[in-house]
């Protein structure tokens, strides 16, 4: 990742008002950058069977795997020099947390186990992985596998965040691909999944996801407030699981078009390939499209 992107991330963290929950194209770009940081933490458990990990949608991740050594997310966070950090590691979820003087950022990605234990195709097509049974924290129905992965790290996340319970820092969550679906479930059903944090008035202000699959039925996605999924019209993953199986789109989704972010579902699944799914492709769209660059003032980063 280039220094320009990191400098822009730092500038947006410092200059934007992250207490406001409204959609902001600049915040979307900053979250896209931070989502990519999550792939730079590679635990030892992912170093075995690397031939099966081509489904993980990050080219830089694959390059790091080729080195055959584990990468430490704390080092990534230290490079930002913006505050304290934490790394959460479970079988199916990696989360990086950044704690600045006045805000909290959390980036979530799926691990190799989440992508390969059943297989990405099975997880997104096979009905046995679909809607979970009734759950006390959930309204409606959500994807069983994504919910299990979310619950798997909720306790560790609570233990990290509770340390800042008196500071009232705004919390922003972001994630890409399957990590985006986990981010969306965590954000949407935060009150039920994180009751101890809610007692201290700690809730996410907003969540930005990139290339996430559908995570729940109509009743579930209607609960989503200040959740902003960004999709590329050429990305297959946001069209899965199929609507025919009962899954629904979030009404606040944004299409990443050649001339900016368009709040519409009209272009979803326009081309349906995996070529545009990688997180680097999402970031590149922000950085190379001239109209977006002018609005984001990236040339001044």
C-alpha positions, -999 to 999 in steps of 0.1 A, spaced: 0 0 0 14 34 -10 23 62 13 -3 84 -5 -32 62 6 -19 60 42 -14 98 43 -49 103 30 -62 79 57 -45 99 84 -58 132 70 -94 120 68 -92 106 103 -80 140 116 -102 163 95 -136 146 92 -163 146 118 -167 109 126 -194 115 152 -218 121 122 -234 90 109 -245 103 74 -228 87 44 -196 104 33 -176 95 2 -144 105 19 -152 82 49 -160 54 25 -125 58 10 -108 59 44 -127 28 54 -117 10 22 -80 17 30 -84 4 66 -103 -27 54 -72 -36 34 -50 -33 65 -69 -63 80 -54 -86 53 -19 -76 64 -23 -96 96 -15 -133 88 -16 -157 118 4 -189 119 -28 -209 114 -31 -196 79 3 -206 68 -6 -243 63 -24 -254 31 -17 -221 14 -27 -237 -19 -63 -235 -7 -62 -198 1 -66 -183 -34 -102 -175 -25 -91 -148 0 -97 -117 -21 -65 -97 -15 -34 -99 -38 -11 -85 -11 -23 -112 13 -12 -139 -13 22 -122 -17 27 -122 21 17 -159 22 44 -167 -4 70 -154 21 60 -182 45 61 -161 76 33 -148 98 27 -110 97 18 -91 128 -11 -67 127 4 -47 156 32 -37 133 8 -25 107 -10 -4 133 23 9 147 32 21 112 1 44 112 14 61 143 -21 73 152 -27 57 186 -31 24 203 -42 -8 186 -54 -43 191 -57 -75 171 -84 -101 176 -77 -135 161 -102 -164 161 -106 -194 138 -129 -175 114 -123 -138 120 -94 -113 121 -101 -79 135 -78 -49 137 -87 -21 161 -73 14 160 -78 37 190 -70 73 184 -74 102 209 -110 107 199 -122 78 178 -122 40 174 -119 21 141 -124 -17 136 -116 -36 104 -128 -71 100 -119 -99 76 -126 -136 73 -99 -161 78 -89 -190 56 -111 -212 77 -142 -191 70 -134 -192 33 -124 -228 30 -139 -249 58 -170 -255 38 -159 -238 6 -170 -203 -5 -194 -218 -30 -211 -239 -4 -212 -210 21 -230 -188 -4 -251 -213 -23 -259 -243 -1 -292 -237 18 -280 -255 49 -257 -225 55 -285 -200 52 -308 -185 77 -300 -193 113 -328 -205 137 -343 -180 161 -317 -161 180 -324 -138 210 -301 -110 196 -314 -111 160 -346 -98 144 -355 -117 113 -331 -143 99 -294 -141 90 -268 -163 74 -259 -191 98 -222 -192 91 -218 -154 92 -236 -152 125 -215 -180 140 -183 -162 129 -196 -129 144 -204 -145 178 -171 -162 178 -152 -129 183 -178 -107 201 -164 -116 235 -129 -106 226 -141 -74 210 -160 -65 241 -130 -71 263 -109 -47 241 -135 -19 238 -147 -20 274 -114 -3 284 -125 29 267 -160 29 281 -157 63 297 -144 82 267 -174 82 244 -153 79 213 -173 73 180 -169 38 167 -166 30 130 -166 -5 116 -155 -16 82 -149 -49 64 -146 -64 29 -161 -95 14 -172 -121 41 -157 -97 66 -181 -71 53 -211 -94 61 -197 -100 96 -193 -63 100 -229 -57 89 -244 -83 113 -223 -69 142 -234 -33 134 -271 -41 128 -276 -63 159 -250 -46 182 -274 -41 210 -282 -78 213 -246 -90 206 -228 -65 228 -252 -57 258 -223 -49 281 -210 -22 258 -245 -8 253 -248 -4 290 -219 21 287 -235 38 256 -209 23 233 -224 17 199 -210 20 163 -218 53 147 -216 39 112 -203 9 92 -189 8 57 -185 -25 39 -171 -34 5 -181 -63 -18 -201 -80 10 -225 -108 3 -261 -106 15 -264 -114 52 -301 -117 60 -337 -116 50 -359 -86 45 -368 -83 82 -332 -85 92 -318 -59 68 -346 -35 76 -330 -32 111 -298 -18 95 -293 19 102 -262 39 92 -249 8 74 -234 16 40 -225 -14 18 -204 -4 -13 -205 -27 -43 -189 -27 -77 -213 -36 -106 -189 -62 -119 -185 -80 -85 -203 -113 -82 -202 -117 -44 -227 -89 -35 -253 -108 -56 -250 -139 -33 -267 -156 -16 -294 -154 -43 -326 -134 -35 -346 -165 -44 -334 -181 -12 -349 -154 9 -319 -130 13 -324 -93 7 -303 -63 -1 -298 -33 22 -316 -2 10 -286 20 17 -262 3 -7 -239 24 -30 -227 14 -64 -191 23 -71 -194 37 -106 -169 54 -129 -182 88 -119 -187 82 -82 -208 64 -56 -244 61 -67 -271 52 -40 -289 25 -60 -293 -12 -64 -299 -9 -101 -264 -20 -111 -260 -49 -87 -250 -80 -106 -247 -61 -139 -217 -82 -150 -213 -109 -122 -176 -118 -122 -150 -122 -95 -124 -100 -112 -136 -69 -94 -140 -84 -60 -105 -79 -46 -102 -51 -20 -74 -35 -41 -98 -31 -70 -123 -12 -48 -95 11 -35 -82 15 -70 -116 27 -82 -115 55 -57 -79 65 -66 -80 63 -104 -114 77 -114 -109 113 -122 -144 125 -109 -140 107 -76 -104 120 -72 -116 156 -77 -142 153 -51 -120 135 -26 -91 159 -35 -67 129 -35 -41 149 -54 -37 169 -22 -32 139 0 
